[in-house]
Amino acid sequence: MKKSLGPKIVVGATVVWVVGTYDRGGRPNVMTAAWGGVCCGDPPCLCVSLRKATYSHGNIVEQKAFTISIPSAAHVTEADYVGIASGRDTDKWQTTGLTPVRGELVNAPYVAQFPIVLECRLLHTIELGLHTQFIGEILDAKVDDSVLGDGDFLSIEKAEPFFFVPGGRDYYAIGRGIGKPFSAGTSFRANQKGRE
């Protein structure tokens, strides 16, 4: 039996992202966000939702660009801090020891120490209530060699991203692999053909 919890976000876990922006004066800023995901494959796009009250919100609107740096579990402390401090009055880079790197294709910084970086050009802005959803076209994905597997594919085990669980308000590391996409369900096809 299922219990009704009302209108709540219970989607499981979301990958923790760090959004990089420049302000009007060219000062780099980062903030943590967990409301985001892939929204298109061609062109490759992602969406991230920020509250209007955040410093990064105004920076994205002004610069029409942002980066997503994906931290490894080893950087949970730094990633959490840049989500609870405001760039309006804090130099998050100096406090955490993280290093800003100017994006090559967009006017936004990324975090040197994080293994995965996506440079995004702002395509659309959607007002949703408390949050604004920014849809960005990924112009480049930069990945440390140390987190690549066979065939230059990202190895999730090596990258060690971590996840935010909204219901329990916890961070979790990645678990074990349980199957291959577009393959795990093929046994149903074999069973179906046997019945024809």
C-alpha atoms as an extended CHARMM CRD file, in Angstrom:
* protein
*
       196  EXT
         1         1  MET       CA              0.0000000000        0.0000000000        0.0000000000  PROA      1               0.0000000000
         2         2  LYS       CA              1.2540000000        3.4600000000       -0.8650000000  PROA      2               0.0000000000
         3         3  LYS       CA              1.0010000000        6.4150000000        1.5080000000  PROA      3               0.0000000000
         4         4  SER       CA              0.1490000000        9.8600000000        0.1280000000  PROA      4               0.0000000000
         5         5  LEU       CA              2.7730000000       12.4540000000        1.0830000000  PROA      5               0.0000000000
         6         6  GLY       CA              1.1070000000       15.3410000000       -0.7280000000  PROA      6               0.0000000000
         7         7  PRO       CA              2.8390000000       17.5790000000       -3.2820000000  PROA      7               0.0000000000
         8         8  LYS       CA              6.4880000000       16.8680000000       -2.4510000000  PROA      8               0.0000000000
         9         9  ILE       CA              9.6300000000       16.2520000000       -4.4260000000  PROA      9               0.0000000000
        10        10  VAL       CA             10.4050000000       12.5860000000       -3.9040000000  PROA      10              0.0000000000
        11        11  VAL       CA             12.3010000000       11.8390000000       -7.1070000000  PROA      11              0.0000000000
        12        12  GLY       CA             15.1360000000       10.1170000000       -5.2880000000  PROA      12              0.0000000000
        13        13  ALA       CA             18.5440000000       11.6950000000       -5.6660000000  PROA      13              0.0000000000
        14        14  THR       CA             19.8660000000       14.4750000000       -7.8930000000  PROA      14              0.0000000000
        15        15  VAL       CA             23.5090000000       15.0000000000       -8.8770000000  PROA      15              0.0000000000
        16        16  VAL       CA             25.1420000000       17.9120000000       -7.0820000000  PROA      16              0.0000000000
        17        17  TRP       CA             26.3000000000       20.5920000000       -9.5190000000  PROA      17              0.0000000000
        18        18  VAL       CA             28.3070000000       23.7390000000       -8.9670000000  PROA      18              0.0000000000
        19        19  VAL       CA             27.1840000000       26.6020000000      -11.2050000000  PROA      19              0.0000000000
        20        20  GLY       CA             29.8750000000       29.0650000000      -12.2850000000  PROA      20              0.0000000000
        21        21  THR       CA             29.1560000000       32.6690000000      -13.3220000000  PROA      21              0.0000000000
        22        22  TYR       CA             30.7730000000       36.0750000000      -13.6180000000  PROA      22              0.0000000000
        23        23  ASP       CA             29.1070000000       39.1220000000      -12.1380000000  PROA      23              0.0000000000
        24        24  ARG       CA             28.8160000000       42.5040000000      -13.8490000000  PROA      24              0.0000000000
        25        25  GLY       CA             32.3140000000       43.4660000000      -12.6880000000  PROA      25              0.0000000000
        26        26  GLY       CA             33.8910000000       40.2320000000      -13.9580000000  PROA      26              0.0000000000
        27        27  ARG       CA             34.2220000000       38.6810000000      -10.4890000000  PROA      27              0.0000000000
        28        28  PRO       CA             33.8760000000       34.8630000000      -10.5630000000  PROA      28              0.0000000000
        29        29  ASN       CA             31.2150000000       33.1860000000       -8.4510000000  PROA      29              0.0000000000
        30        30  VAL       CA             30.0480000000       29.6280000000       -7.8300000000  PROA      30              0.0000000000
        31        31  MET       CA             27.0000000000       28.1610000000       -6.1470000000  PROA      31              0.0000000000
        32        32  THR       CA             25.7320000000       24.6560000000       -5.5290000000  PROA      32              0.0000000000
        33        33  ALA       CA             22.5390000000       23.5180000000       -7.2110000000  PROA      33              0.0000000000
        34        34  ALA       CA             20.7460000000       20.1960000000       -7.2240000000  PROA      34              0.0000000000
        35        35  TRP       CA             17.6480000000       21.0980000000       -9.2580000000  PROA      35              0.0000000000
        36        36  GLY       CA             18.9490000000       20.2120000000      -12.6760000000  PROA      36              0.0000000000
        37        37  GLY       CA             19.2730000000       17.5980000000      -15.3540000000  PROA      37              0.0000000000
        38        38  VAL       CA             19.5910000000       16.7410000000      -19.0080000000  PROA      38              0.0000000000
        39        39  CYS       CA             16.7690000000       18.1480000000      -21.1390000000  PROA      39              0.0000000000
        40        40  CYS       CA             17.8270000000       17.5710000000      -24.7680000000  PROA      40              0.0000000000
        41        41  GLY       CA             20.2500000000       15.3690000000      -26.6710000000  PROA      41              0.0000000000
        42        42  ASP       CA             20.5080000000       17.2920000000      -29.9390000000  PROA      42              0.0000000000
        43        43  PRO       CA             21.6370000000       19.9470000000      -29.3820000000  PROA      43              0.0000000000
        44        44  PRO       CA             23.0160000000       18.7340000000      -26.0390000000  PROA      44              0.0000000000
        45        45  CYS       CA             21.2570000000       20.8120000000      -23.3680000000  PROA      45              0.0000000000
        46        46  LEU       CA             20.8010000000       20.8210000000      -19.6450000000  PROA      46              0.0000000000
        47        47  CYS       CA             18.5630000000       22.7310000000      -17.2860000000  PROA      47              0.0000000000
        48        48  VAL       CA             19.2680000000       24.1040000000      -13.8610000000  PROA      48              0.0000000000
        49        49  SER       CA             16.8050000000       25.9160000000      -11.6130000000  PROA      49              0.0000000000
        50        50  LEU       CA             17.8540000000       28.7420000000       -9.2940000000  PROA      50              0.0000000000
        51        51  ARG       CA             15.9730000000       31.0180000000       -6.9370000000  PROA      51              0.0000000000
        52        52  LYS       CA             15.8450000000       34.6700000000       -8.0010000000  PROA      52              0.0000000000
        53        53  ALA       CA             17.3560000000       35.6250000000       -4.6360000000  PROA      53              0.0000000000
        54        54  THR       CA             20.6910000000       34.0010000000       -5.5060000000  PROA      54              0.0000000000
        55        55  TYR       CA             23.5880000000       36.0580000000       -6.7740000000  PROA      55              0.0000000000
        56        56  SER       CA             24.1520000000       33.5470000000       -9.5780000000  PROA      56              0.0000000000
        57        57  HSD       CA             20.6170000000       34.0490000000      -10.9270000000  PROA      57              0.0000000000
        58        58  GLY       CA             21.3130000000       37.6650000000      -11.8710000000  PROA      58              0.0000000000
        59        59  ASN       CA             24.7360000000       36.7540000000      -13.2350000000  PROA      59              0.0000000000
        60        60  ILE       CA             23.2780000000       34.1840000000      -15.6420000000  PROA      60              0.0000000000
        61        61  VAL       CA             20.6110000000       36.6240000000      -16.8160000000  PROA      61              0.0000000000
        62        62  GLU       CA             23.2540000000       39.2790000000      -17.4700000000  PROA      62              0.0000000000
        63        63  GLN       CA             26.0310000000       37.1300000000      -18.9700000000  PROA      63              0.0000000000
        64        64  LYS       CA             23.7990000000       34.6710000000      -20.8900000000  PROA      64              0.0000000000
        65        65  ALA       CA             26.2430000000       31.9320000000      -19.9260000000  PROA      65              0.0000000000
        66        66  PHE       CA             27.1870000000       29.5820000000      -17.0890000000  PROA      66              0.0000000000
        67        67  THR       CA             29.2540000000       26.5060000000      -16.3850000000  PROA      67              0.0000000000
        68        68  ILE       CA             28.4300000000       23.3510000000      -14.4910000000  PROA      68              0.0000000000
        69        69  SER       CA             31.3250000000       21.8370000000      -12.5560000000  PROA      69              0.0000000000
        70        70  ILE       CA             30.5740000000       18.4110000000      -11.1050000000  PROA      70              0.0000000000
        71        71  PRO       CA             32.5180000000       17.7600000000       -7.9030000000  PROA      71              0.0000000000
        72        72  SER       CA             33.7330000000       14.3760000000       -6.7520000000  PROA      72              0.0000000000
        73        73  ALA       CA             32.7430000000       13.0490000000       -3.3340000000  PROA      73              0.0000000000
        74        74  ALA       CA             36.1570000000       14.1590000000       -2.0450000000  PROA      74              0.0000000000
        75        75  HSD       CA             34.9490000000       17.7730000000       -2.4060000000  PROA      75              0.0000000000
        76        76  VAL       CA             31.6200000000       17.4950000000       -0.5810000000  PROA      76              0.0000000000
        77        77  THR       CA             32.6960000000       20.0680000000        2.0430000000  PROA      77              0.0000000000
        78        78  GLU       CA             33.6700000000       22.7010000000       -0.5240000000  PROA      78              0.0000000000
        79        79  ALA       CA             30.5980000000       22.0560000000       -2.6670000000  PROA      79              0.0000000000
        80        80  ASP       CA             28.2870000000       22.3480000000        0.3200000000  PROA      80              0.0000000000
        81        81  TYR       CA             29.9200000000       25.5890000000        1.4640000000  PROA      81              0.0000000000
        82        82  VAL       CA             29.5560000000       27.3490000000       -1.9030000000  PROA      82              0.0000000000
        83        83  GLY       CA             25.8490000000       26.5440000000       -1.6840000000  PROA      83              0.0000000000
        84        84  ILE       CA             25.3370000000       28.0790000000        1.7700000000  PROA      84              0.0000000000
        85        85  ALA       CA             27.4820000000       31.2210000000        1.4060000000  PROA      85              0.0000000000
        86        86  SER       CA             26.5210000000       34.1570000000       -0.8180000000  PROA      86              0.0000000000
        87        87  GLY       CA             28.8420000000       35.4830000000       -3.4870000000  PROA      87              0.0000000000
        88        88  ARG       CA             27.4870000000       38.9670000000       -2.8330000000  PROA      88              0.0000000000
        89        89  ASP       CA             29.5960000000       39.2880000000        0.2970000000  PROA      89              0.0000000000
        90        90  THR       CA             31.9450000000       36.2860000000        0.3290000000  PROA      90              0.0000000000
        91        91  ASP       CA             34.9500000000       35.2570000000       -1.7430000000  PROA      91              0.0000000000
        92        92  LYS       CA             34.1130000000       31.5680000000       -1.9030000000  PROA      92              0.0000000000
        93        93  TRP       CA             37.2770000000       30.8230000000       -3.8810000000  PROA      93              0.0000000000
        94        94  GLN       CA             39.5630000000       32.1820000000       -1.1900000000  PROA      94              0.0000000000
        95        95  THR       CA             37.6420000000       30.4860000000        1.6270000000  PROA      95              0.0000000000
        96        96  THR       CA             37.5970000000       27.0300000000        0.0120000000  PROA      96              0.0000000000
        97        97  GLY       CA             40.9140000000       27.0870000000       -1.8310000000  PROA      97              0.0000000000
        98        98  LEU       CA             39.1360000000       26.2360000000       -5.0850000000  PROA      98              0.0000000000
        99        99  THR       CA             40.5490000000       27.7230000000       -8.2810000000  PROA      99              0.0000000000
       100       100  PRO       CA             38.4530000000       29.5810000000      -10.8870000000  PROA      100             0.0000000000
       101       101  VAL       CA             39.3120000000       28.9490000000      -14.5310000000  PROA      101             0.0000000000
       102       102  ARG       CA             37.8900000000       31.1310000000      -17.3060000000  PROA      102             0.0000000000
       103       103  GLY       CA             35.7320000000       29.1590000000      -19.7050000000  PROA      103             0.0000000000
       104       104  GLU       CA             37.1050000000       28.8530000000      -23.2120000000  PROA      104             0.0000000000
       105       105  LEU       CA             33.7630000000       29.1410000000      -25.0420000000  PROA      105             0.0000000000
       106       106  VAL       CA             31.5000000000       31.0290000000      -22.6400000000  PROA      106             0.0000000000
       107       107  ASN       CA             31.9030000000       33.9870000000      -20.3070000000  PROA      107             0.0000000000
       108       108  ALA       CA             31.7670000000       31.9570000000      -17.1020000000  PROA      108             0.0000000000
       109       109  PRO       CA             34.3220000000       30.3490000000      -14.7750000000  PROA      109             0.0000000000
       110       110  TYR       CA             34.5890000000       26.7190000000      -13.7610000000  PROA      110             0.0000000000
       111       111  VAL       CA             36.2580000000       24.9350000000      -10.8410000000  PROA      111             0.0000000000
       112       112  ALA       CA             39.7230000000       23.5810000000      -11.7090000000  PROA      112             0.0000000000
       113       113  GLN       CA             39.6440000000       20.8890000000       -9.0220000000  PROA      113             0.0000000000
       114       114  PHE       CA             36.3640000000       19.2690000000      -10.1290000000  PROA      114             0.0000000000
       115       115  PRO       CA             36.7010000000       16.4570000000      -12.7000000000  PROA      115             0.0000000000
       116       116  ILE       CA             33.7720000000       17.3080000000      -15.0040000000  PROA      116             0.0000000000
       117       117  VAL       CA             32.9510000000       20.6970000000      -16.5080000000  PROA      117             0.0000000000
       118       118  LEU       CA             30.1960000000       21.7270000000      -18.9350000000  PROA      118             0.0000000000
       119       119  GLU       CA             30.3490000000       25.1250000000      -20.6370000000  PROA      119             0.0000000000
       120       120  CYS       CA             26.8330000000       26.3490000000      -21.4110000000  PROA      120             0.0000000000
       121       121  ARG       CA             25.3170000000       29.1340000000      -23.4790000000  PROA      121             0.0000000000
       122       122  LEU       CA             21.9360000000       30.2830000000      -22.1610000000  PROA      122             0.0000000000
       123       123  LEU       CA             19.1480000000       29.3140000000      -24.5800000000  PROA      123             0.0000000000
       124       124  HSD       CA             15.9280000000       29.7790000000      -22.6080000000  PROA      124             0.0000000000
       125       125  THR       CA             14.6980000000       31.1050000000      -19.2960000000  PROA      125             0.0000000000
       126       126  ILE       CA             11.4790000000       29.7550000000      -17.8250000000  PROA      126             0.0000000000
       127       127  GLU       CA              9.8270000000       31.2710000000      -14.7530000000  PROA      127             0.0000000000
       128       128  LEU       CA              8.3960000000       28.4940000000      -12.5810000000  PROA      128             0.0000000000
       129       129  GLY       CA              7.4370000000       30.1600000000       -9.3100000000  PROA      129             0.0000000000
       130       130  LEU       CA             10.1420000000       30.2150000000       -6.6250000000  PROA      130             0.0000000000
       131       131  HSD       CA             12.7120000000       29.0590000000       -9.1850000000  PROA      131             0.0000000000
       132       132  THR       CA             13.7860000000       30.1430000000      -12.6480000000  PROA      132             0.0000000000
       133       133  GLN       CA             14.8170000000       27.3220000000      -14.9370000000  PROA      133             0.0000000000
       134       134  PHE       CA             17.8010000000       28.1220000000      -17.1180000000  PROA      134             0.0000000000
       135       135  ILE       CA             18.2360000000       25.9420000000      -20.1900000000  PROA      135             0.0000000000
       136       136  GLY       CA             21.7690000000       25.9430000000      -21.4900000000  PROA      136             0.0000000000
       137       137  GLU       CA             23.2640000000       24.4650000000      -24.6280000000  PROA      137             0.0000000000
       138       138  ILE       CA             26.4250000000       22.5370000000      -23.7800000000  PROA      138             0.0000000000
       139       139  LEU       CA             29.1350000000       23.9750000000      -26.0270000000  PROA      139             0.0000000000
       140       140  ASP       CA             31.9020000000       21.8400000000      -24.5210000000  PROA      140             0.0000000000
       141       141  ALA       CA             32.3600000000       19.0640000000      -21.9790000000  PROA      141             0.0000000000
       142       142  LYS       CA             35.7530000000       18.9680000000      -20.2960000000  PROA      142             0.0000000000
       143       143  VAL       CA             36.6960000000       15.8440000000      -18.3620000000  PROA      143             0.0000000000
       144       144  ASP       CA             39.8880000000       15.0440000000      -16.4510000000  PROA      144             0.0000000000
       145       145  ASP       CA             41.8170000000       12.1580000000      -17.9960000000  PROA      145             0.0000000000
       146       146  SER       CA             41.7560000000       10.4620000000      -14.5930000000  PROA      146             0.0000000000
       147       147  VAL       CA             37.9710000000        9.8870000000      -14.7960000000  PROA      147             0.0000000000
       148       148  LEU       CA             37.8570000000        8.4720000000      -18.3120000000  PROA      148             0.0000000000
       149       149  GLY       CA             37.2750000000        4.7990000000      -18.9750000000  PROA      149             0.0000000000
       150       150  ASP       CA             37.6100000000        2.7660000000      -22.1600000000  PROA      150             0.0000000000
       151       151  GLY       CA             36.9400000000        4.6240000000      -25.3940000000  PROA      151             0.0000000000
       152       152  ASP       CA             37.0930000000        8.0620000000      -23.7330000000  PROA      152             0.0000000000
       153       153  PHE       CA             33.7700000000        7.5030000000      -21.9740000000  PROA      153             0.0000000000
       154       154  LEU       CA             33.2280000000        8.9460000000      -18.5320000000  PROA      154             0.0000000000
       155       155  SER       CA             33.7710000000        6.3970000000      -15.7720000000  PROA      155             0.0000000000
       156       156  ILE       CA             31.2090000000        7.2010000000      -13.1030000000  PROA      156             0.0000000000
       157       157  GLU       CA             33.1590000000        5.1040000000      -10.5900000000  PROA      157             0.0000000000
       158       158  LYS       CA             36.2850000000        7.1670000000      -11.1710000000  PROA      158             0.0000000000
       159       159  ALA       CA             34.4870000000       10.5280000000      -11.2550000000  PROA      159             0.0000000000
       160       160  GLU       CA             32.6600000000        9.7770000000       -7.9670000000  PROA      160             0.0000000000
       161       161  PRO       CA             29.9140000000       12.4050000000       -8.2320000000  PROA      161             0.0000000000
       162       162  PHE       CA             27.6180000000       12.6680000000       -5.2570000000  PROA      162             0.0000000000
       163       163  PHE       CA             23.9080000000       13.1650000000       -4.8960000000  PROA      163             0.0000000000
       164       164  PHE       CA             21.4760000000       15.2480000000       -2.8810000000  PROA      164             0.0000000000
       165       165  VAL       CA             18.3770000000       13.5020000000       -1.5550000000  PROA      165             0.0000000000
       166       166  PRO       CA             15.6490000000       16.1270000000       -1.0520000000  PROA      166             0.0000000000
       167       167  GLY       CA             13.4350000000       14.1230000000        1.3140000000  PROA      167             0.0000000000
       168       168  GLY       CA             16.1030000000       13.2510000000        3.8510000000  PROA      168             0.0000000000
       169       169  ARG       CA             18.3000000000       16.2390000000        3.0680000000  PROA      169             0.0000000000
       170       170  ASP       CA             21.3980000000       14.0680000000        2.7920000000  PROA      170             0.0000000000
       171       171  TYR       CA             24.3230000000       13.6320000000        0.4080000000  PROA      171             0.0000000000
       172       172  TYR       CA             25.0990000000       10.1690000000       -0.9350000000  PROA      172             0.0000000000
       173       173  ALA       CA             28.0010000000        8.7750000000       -2.9350000000  PROA      173             0.0000000000
       174       174  ILE       CA             27.4460000000        6.6370000000       -5.9970000000  PROA      174             0.0000000000
       175       175  GLY       CA             26.6430000000        2.9840000000       -5.4720000000  PROA      175             0.0000000000
       176       176  ARG       CA             27.1960000000       -0.0700000000       -7.5890000000  PROA      176             0.0000000000
       177       177  GLY       CA             26.2970000000       -0.5990000000      -11.2280000000  PROA      177             0.0000000000
       178       178  ILE       CA             23.1970000000       -2.7640000000      -11.6950000000  PROA      178             0.0000000000
       179       179  GLY       CA             22.8040000000       -3.1320000000      -15.4660000000  PROA      179             0.0000000000
       180       180  LYS       CA             23.4700000000       -1.7530000000      -18.9230000000  PROA      180             0.0000000000
       181       181  PRO       CA             20.9990000000        0.7300000000      -20.4560000000  PROA      181             0.0000000000
       182       182  PHE       CA             19.2740000000       -0.4040000000      -23.6650000000  PROA      182             0.0000000000
       183       183  SER       CA             20.4090000000       -3.9330000000      -22.8700000000  PROA      183             0.0000000000
       184       184  ALA       CA             19.1080000000       -4.9710000000      -19.4340000000  PROA      184             0.0000000000
       185       185  GLY       CA             15.5340000000       -5.2510000000      -20.7160000000  PROA      185             0.0000000000
       186       186  THR       CA             16.2890000000       -7.2390000000      -23.8550000000  PROA      186             0.0000000000
       187       187  SER       CA             15.4620000000      -10.5030000000      -22.0890000000  PROA      187             0.0000000000
       188       188  PHE       CA             11.8000000000       -9.5100000000      -22.3850000000  PROA      188             0.0000000000
       189       189  ARG       CA             12.1910000000       -9.3640000000      -26.1700000000  PROA      189             0.0000000000
       190       190  ALA       CA             13.6240000000      -12.8770000000      -26.2270000000  PROA      190             0.0000000000
       191       191  ASN       CA             10.7510000000      -14.1580000000      -24.0820000000  PROA      191             0.0000000000
       192       192  GLN       CA              8.2190000000      -12.3830000000      -26.2960000000  PROA      192             0.0000000000
       193       193  LYS       CA              9.6560000000      -13.9030000000      -29.4860000000  PROA      193             0.0000000000
       194       194  GLY       CA              9.4760000000      -17.3560000000      -27.9020000000  PROA      194             0.0000000000
       195       195  ARG       CA              5.7250000000      -16.9210000000      -27.3730000000  PROA      195             0.0000000000
       196       196  GLU       CA              5.0080000000      -15.8330000000      -30.9710000000  PROA      196             0.0000000000
